[in-house]
């Protein structure tokens, strides 16, 4: 049966505000520059990231590229607010959206120093997974991380994501290194188990990318 060309696509529905008692995720806009800049100048954030922010100029180039990706539909980029403090905590994205194949990726994740280990990441991941499986109708959610990032790998295992394998020399990294990327996934059939695991906590989902 042919799909309805007028029906909303995943891209139409992905970028929306998601929230619970702990966190709010909303689509990024130009006015988020200063709040994100205030928490981004921490080299720990960028240790395993595919780009590096070492200066104000680096941050502004990073923010401009992120906003351009969001506006062009290459990613659905969310800004995370910690509702306990009312402060901007960081960012996560949907990307590599392949509706015809029933899959997307959650990644491009980073948090300011004050918000790590506080459950912010776990609840942000929870909301993105819930939206993907329960509203968009995704069959497979992917994550990938640096083979060297043991914290992220352990965090993804802790929520029940399945480690699938390593793609060697996957992409260039700052410092002239090529990253070996480890892929994880959660399938629609696994979501009820993962959802319960996230709700019970208090394991913290480490930044996956």
N, C-alpha and C positions, 0 to 999 in steps of 0.2 A: 504494500500500500504506500502511495506517495505521501511524503510529509507535506503539511500545510505551509506554503511559503510565507503566509502571513503570521504564522505562530511565532511567539517570542523565542529567540535563540538563547543559548546559555550566556552569550555576551550581553544580551539585553537584560538578563536577570541576575547576572553574577555580581555586578557592582551595586550593592545596596547596603543599607546600614544593618548591622547584626549586633545584638547585645544580650547580655544577661545581667545578673546582679553585680558581676565582678568587672566586666570589660565591655567596651563599646568599640566596634570596628565600623568605620565609615569610609567611603571612597575619598581618596586624596584630592586636594585642590591646592591652588597656588598659595593660599593663605596659610598652609601648614609649614612653609619653609622655616620660619624662625623657631617654632616649637620643636621641629625635628633637629634643626641645627644645634639647639641647646643641649641635646643628649647624644649627638653623633660624634663628638670629638673625643672618642675613647678608642684607642688602637685595638683593644681587645675585641671590639665588635667586628672588626674587619679582618681578623687573623685568617679566617678560612673563606672570606667572601671573594667573589670573582672580581670585585673592584676594591680599591683602597681609598680611604679618606684620611689624609694626613694633614690637610690644611683647609682653611675656609674656602679657597678656590676649588679644591677637590670636592668639598661638600656641595657647593653650588652647581658644579658640573654633574655630580651624582643626582641631585634633586631634579635638575632640569631634564636629565635623561629619564628618570623615573616618571616624572609628570608626562613627558612626551610618550612614553610607552603606554601609560594609562589612557591618555587622550586618543591615541591611535588604535586602541583595542588590542595591543600586543599582550598586555597584562591587565588584570583588575587589581589595582593597588589599594590597600587599606591602611589607614592610620589607626593605631590602637590607643585608646584612652583607658587608663586605669581608673575605674569609677570610685575606688576608695579614696584616691587623692585628687581626682579631677585632672591629673596631669597626662600629657602625651607620653606614651611609653615606648613607641617604636612603630614598626611596619611589617606587614606580611602581604603576600600576593597570591592570586590565582594566575597561572600562566600555562603555556603550552596546551591551550584548550583545544581539544579535538572532539567536537560534539559527534561527528559521524562515527568515531571509534568509541565513544562513551567514556572518555577519560580526560583528566586534567591534572595539573601539578600544583601543589601547595609549596611555596618556598619564598626566596628573596626575603628571609625573615631576619629581623634584628631588633634588639631591645636595648634601651639605655641601662646603665649600670644599676640604678636603683630598683629596676623592675625584674631583674633576674632572680630566679629562685623564689618568686612570690606567687606563683600560680598564674601569672598573666599570660605566659606563653601557652600553658595547658589549656586555659579557657579560650584563648584566641584560636588555637588549633581546633578545639571542640566546635566552636561556632562555624568555622570554615568547613569542617567535615560535615557537620549537620546540614548546612545549607547545600553543600554539594550533593549529598546523598538523598536528602529528604525533599529538597525544593527543585534542584536542577535535574535530578534523575541520573546522576553520574553512576557508572558501573565500576570505575577504577580511579582511585586517587593515588598519584605518584609523589614521591619525595626523592630528592637526591642530595647527597652530601659528600664532602671531601673524605677520602679514605683515612686521612690523618685526624679527622675530627671525631675522636672517640666519644666525647660528651654528646654530640648530636646523634651518633649511631646508637648509643645506649638509650637516649631519650626516646628515639623512635621505636626501639624494641620494647621499651617500657609501656608504650600505649598499645602494643599489639600489632604494629606494622611489621610486615614480613620483609626481611632482607633477601633480595633477589639475586644480587651479583654485582660485580665491579666492571665498569667499562674503562679500560686502561687508556691513559693519555687523552682524556675526554675533552679537556679545554685548557687554554692557557690561563695562568694565574699571575698576579703581580709577583715580581721578583724572578721572572724567567723560569718559573716552574710550570710543569703541566700536571693538571689534577687528574688523579684516578678517582672517578665518581662512583659512589656506591648507591645503588637504587633500592628503594623500599616501596611497598605499596600496601594499600588497604582496599579490599573489594567490597562491593555492595553487600554480599552475603556475610561479610565479617563485621560490618558496621554495628549491628546490635551488640556484639561482644565488646568491640572497641569503645562504643558509646558508654556502656556500663562501666568499663574500666576507667574511662576519663571522669565520669561522674563520681565514682567512688574515691579516686585520687588517694593520697595527695602527691603522687609522683608527678614531677615536673617534666614537661616535654621540652627537651633542649632545642635550641635553634637548629634547624635542619639545613640551613644554607647560609 
